[in-house]
Amino acid sequence: MNASSISRRLIDLAMAMVGFIKGGLAMVTIGASVFFAEISGSAVAGVSAIGSILIPAMRKKGYSKEFAASISSSAASLAIILPPSIPMILYAVMSGESVVQMFVAGILPGLLGAMGLAAMCYYLARKNNFPSEGVSGFRNFGLPLKMQSGRC
């Protein structure tokens, strides 16, 4: 996904959504990890793809290395709850439960966990004076969604 620039596009989409908020780069990490979890279902794949790009970016902006690593790993761990979670599929198959019902049951807790992480990031950004990443606009929102050939 890194080679085909999907990771970069997910980050750009998250940047357009929350980058303008104080501490926005940490929230971009959370948003991109949620998007990546919805695609891959793997926390390890998510933290390696998203963290390899965003941890160095957070370090350049003045975030501590401990904060950058902890927010990346915590946000990637949401992939365990959000569908299509690999552990959720394994549990459903082994216990005879419906995979669809498990997926539906994981959406709300996963999104609540992401919002809780984002709220804590906002609090810490205000406390530690972390920067915002600029002003967002609706015209910039669709740019990450366009395909390489220019067609949507």
C-alpha positions in Angstrom: 0.0 0.0 0.0 2.9 2.3 0.6 4.3 1.6 -2.9 1.1 2.4 -4.6 0.6 5.6 -2.6 -2.6 4.4 -0.9 -1.1 5.2 2.5 -0.2 8.7 1.4 -3.8 9.3 0.0 -5.3 8.1 3.3 -3.1 10.5 5.2 -4.0 13.3 2.8 -7.7 12.6 3.3 -7.3 12.6 7.1 -5.3 15.8 6.8 -8.1 17.5 4.9 -10.6 16.4 7.6 -8.8 17.2 10.8 -5.4 18.8 10.0 -6.5 22.3 10.8 -7.3 21.5 14.5 -4.6 22.1 17.1 -2.6 18.9 17.4 -4.0 18.0 14.0 -1.1 15.7 13.0 -1.8 13.4 15.9 -5.5 13.4 14.9 -4.4 12.7 11.3 -2.6 9.7 12.6 -5.8 8.5 14.3 -7.9 9.1 11.2 -5.5 7.5 8.8 -5.2 4.5 11.2 -9.0 4.1 11.3 -9.2 4.2 7.5 -6.3 1.8 7.2 -8.0 -0.5 9.8 -11.1 -0.5 7.6 -9.1 -1.7 4.7 -6.6 -4.1 6.2 -8.0 -5.4 9.5 -4.5 -5.6 10.9 -3.0 -3.5 13.6 0.6 -4.4 12.7 0.2 -3.5 9.0 -1.5 -0.3 10.0 1.2 0.9 12.4 4.0 0.0 10.0 2.4 1.7 7.0 1.0 4.8 8.7 3.7 5.1 11.4 6.6 5.0 9.0 5.2 8.2 7.4 3.6 10.1 10.3 6.1 9.5 13.2 8.9 11.3 11.4 6.5 14.0 10.4 5.3 14.5 14.0 9.0 14.6 15.2 9.7 17.4 12.7 6.7 19.4 14.0 7.9 19.2 17.6 6.0 16.2 19.0 8.0 14.1 21.4 9.1 10.7 20.1 7.3 9.0 22.9 4.0 10.7 22.1 4.4 10.1 18.3 5.1 6.4 18.9 2.3 5.9 21.5 -0.4 7.6 19.4 0.6 5.6 16.3 0.5 2.3 18.1 -2.7 3.1 20.1 -4.5 4.3 16.9 -3.4 1.2 15.0 -4.7 -1.1 17.8 -8.2 0.1 16.8 -7.9 -2.4 13.9 -8.7 -5.2 16.4 -12.2 -3.7 17.0 -13.1 -2.2 13.7 -14.3 -4.5 10.9 -12.8 -6.3 9.0 -10.8 -7.2 12.1 -8.8 -10.4 11.6 -9.1 -11.5 15.3 -12.8 -10.8 15.1 -13.1 -13.1 12.1 -11.1 -15.8 13.8 -13.3 -15.5 17.0 -16.5 -15.7 15.0 -15.5 -18.8 13.0 -14.2 -20.6 16.1 -17.2 -19.8 18.3 -19.9 -20.3 15.5 -21.0 -16.7 15.8 -22.1 -14.6 12.7 -19.2 -12.7 11.3 -21.6 -10.0 10.1 -23.0 -9.5 13.6 -19.5 -9.3 15.0 -18.6 -6.6 12.4 -21.7 -4.6 13.2 -21.0 -4.9 16.9 -17.5 -3.5 16.4 -18.2 -0.3 14.5 -19.5 1.8 17.4 -16.9 0.8 20.0 -14.1 1.4 17.4 -15.3 4.8 16.4 -15.8 5.8 20.1 -12.3 4.6 20.8 -11.0 6.8 17.9 -13.0 9.8 19.2 -11.6 9.3 22.7 -8.1 9.2 21.4 -8.7 12.3 19.4 -10.2 14.1 22.4 -7.1 13.2 24.5 -4.8 14.4 21.7 -6.6 17.7 21.5 -6.3 18.1 25.3 -2.5 17.3 25.1 -2.1 19.6 22.1 -3.6 22.5 24.0 -1.5 21.7 27.1 1.8 21.3 25.2 1.1 23.9 22.5 1.4 21.5 19.5 0.9 23.1 16.1 -2.0 22.8 13.7 -1.3 21.9 10.1 -3.1 24.8 8.3 -6.6 25.7 7.1 -8.8 23.1 5.6 -11.2 23.8 2.8 -13.9 21.8 1.1 -12.2 22.3 -2.3 -9.1 20.4 -0.8 -11.3 17.6 0.6 -11.8 15.8 -2.7 -8.2 15.9 -3.9 -7.0 12.8 -2.0 -10.0 10.8 -3.4 -9.0 11.3 -7.0 -7.3 8.5 -8.8 -3.8 8.8 -10.4 -5.3 9.1 -13.9 -7.4 12.1 -12.8 -10.7 10.2 -12.9 -12.8 9.7 -9.7 
